[in-house]
């Protein structure tokens, strides 16, 4: 039988919250990237602008998910750390960023596999859209489960 905690109503609510936070942070990522690329320096080095926007969006995602989506787990973990709250909070952040980086890698890999292997025969824009949809859908589930079962695990 599957883990009862994973199929609970609470987990469903957490997943919806996680997805909403993801939408907000996609906006943060894109806005920061496009604002940075207004600066000539970052126009020449787009990868640096994208790295900064990813880190800022992921950090914002960590904050929002810690205080809203996984509030009970986060606050409970800090309370149990008795005097080591900063270390525990840093641990949560490092784990969250590891999950985010793995998610970014998976997203990129799945996108390219879909785009150039599975949906290569579709028109370009349709192939791009369908590939983005598949990659994002799979990775949001990965990120949610990895954070629920590892980052914020008691």
N, C-alpha and C positions, 0 to 999 in steps of 0.2 A: 504493500500500500504506500502511495506517495506520502511524503512528509506532510502531515496535516497543517502545519504552519504555512506551507507554500500554497495550499489551496483554500486558505481562509478568506473571509470577507475583508479582513484587515489587510491582507496582502494585496487584494484587488484594489483597495483604496490607495495603498501605497504605490502600486504600479501606476494608477491614474495620476497621482501627484508627481511621481517621478517623470512621467511623460510630459506633463505640463511644465515642469522645471526644465526639461530638455528643450521644449519649444522656446521658452524664454531665453535659454542660454545659447540656442542657435542664433537668436536675434542679437545677443551680446557679441557673439563671435563675429558675425557678419558686420555689425555696426563698427566695432573696434577695427576690424580689418580694413573696411572701406575708409574710415576716418584716417587711419594711419597711412593708407596709400595716397591720401591727398598731399602728404609731405613728400617732397622729391626724393629724399634719402630712402624712404620705404618703397617708393615706386621702383627704385633700382634693385632693391633687395626684398622682394615680395615674401620670400620664405620666412624672413625675420618678422614681418608684419603678421603673417599667418601664425607663427609660433607664439607671438605675444598675444594675439587674439584668442588662440586656443587655451593658453595658460590662464588668461583672465576669465574666459567663459567657464573653464573647468573649475577654477577657484570659486567663482560665483555659484556654480552648480553644487559644489561641496557645501558651501554655506547654506544655500536654500534647502538642500536635501537633509543636511544635519539638523536644521532647526524646524523643518516642516515635514518632509517625507518620513525620515527615520528619527524623529525627535525623541521618542521614548528610548530607543536603543542608544542614541548618542548621549543624551542626558544621563541615562542610567549608567553607561560606561564611564562617564566623567565622575559621577558621584561615587562609584566603586573604587576609583583610583586613589582616593584619600591622599591629597597632597601632591599627587603626580598628574594633575589635570592637564597641564601644558604638554607633558610628554604623551599622555593618552590622546589628546586632541591632535598633536602632531602625527601620531601613529595613524589616526583615522585619515588625516589629510594625505599622508604618503600612500596609504592603501588606496584611497579614492583616486589619486592621480595615476597610480599603477593601473587600476582598472580602466581609467579613461584612456591611457596610452595604448593599452591592449585593445580597447574598443576602437580607437582610431585606426590602429593597424588592421584589425578585422574588417572595419568598414571599408578601408581602402582596398584590401584584398578581395572582399566579396564584390565590391563595385566593379573592379577590373575583371574578375572572373565572369560576372554576369554580363558586363558590357561587351567584352571581346570574345567570349566563348558561348554562353548560353543564349544571349539575345543579340548576337552579332548580325543576324539576318534582318533585324528590324530596322526601320529608318533611324537615323542618328539620334534625333531628339527623343523619339519614343524609347529607344534603347537606353539612352541616358536616364530618362525618367524612371523607367521600370527598374533599372539597375540601382539607382539611388533609393528607390522605394524598398527593394529587397534588402539592400545593405543596411539601411537605417532600421528597418523592422527587425532584422536579426540582431543587430548590435544593441538596440534599446533593450531587448530581452536579456542579452548577455550582460550589459552594464547593470541592469536592475538586479538580476540574480547574483552576480558577483558582489555587488555592494551589499545586498541583503544577507547573503550567506557568508561573506568574508569580511568586508570592510566594517560593517556594523554588527557583526556577530558577537554575542555575549561571550 
